[in-house]
């Protein structure tokens, strides 16, 4: 064996290594639990609050796609309750309308997937939201484009779900609230001085009202109020 | 203390394999190597947390502690460091097939031969070829001049080759 061969063989002894489990265990015994893994130094009490916060934020974010009857749906609802709680009185009608639309989208998804078990829960969630929306519509002082857009969306969503489910969805409170809102706006417009063209548009609003096309009526009312 | 713990945690990660290997080739037993290595780090941690500023060279401190523990081990057990390479008791007790196949017969042969060398020869070979320590650091660890360390390394290699050829 030459010198270089011998040295090469000696260097091969580097392959002798301690067992990984023993290395970790010994470190734990010497330094205590918290210093065992550098990787987990994040889990210090000082970071615990932040960690929980991030975990919850992730959970809430993740829950946004949950459907009624699913475990994560509960977190989705918490987020929405927070949304309502932190919105001003003026914003509440729009936020409630958005949430009622969300419920209809969930219903649509469930109906399309044919997840029959979730249907009843989704329907009651929608009913709860839509009556809350009806209540907040009573407080609308001025119609804006967001409210108009959301009521239109709700009418479309409702129609789509009714088509898929082949059933009529009862939204009496909401319809009544919307009717009162349109009626109030019609009365206000009648009091104001209008051009001939505007008078014509108001007539169309009245026709929509008669035919219970409240969302269509609201679009025209918004047009008139912006003129 | 937390800062010291963090520092020592890094030291542990950096040196655990080296110290284990250093001890293992001296005691030729996984179990004893584990015990003595663990004790080496426990003692070093005890000193480090009390007076880390007094430890100038942590690597040297670890090797010296390990070396002393190995010496104590042989003294207490009344065992001789020099054991015949043919003695079956020096065979690596590990039963792990993968590990055994890694250490093929040639390597096993060198390991056994290394084990029979005197302490200074073992140390200089392990430090220079396995742990890649420069001659200057080895000379400090052994308390010799650089020249004397080079001569020692040369003699150690010669002794190892003789031992290999003898067996």
Interface residues (C-beta under 8 A of the other chain):
Chain A: X1 X3 X6 X7 X9 X10 X11 X12 X13 X14 X15 X16 X17 X18 X22 X23 X26 X27 X29 X30 X31 X32 X34 X35 X38 X41
Chain B: X5 X6 X8 X9 X10 X12 X13 X16 X17 X20 X21 X24 X25 X33 X34 X37 X38 X41 X42 X45 X102 X103 X106 X107 X110 X111 X114 X125 X129 X130 X157 X160 X161 X164 X165
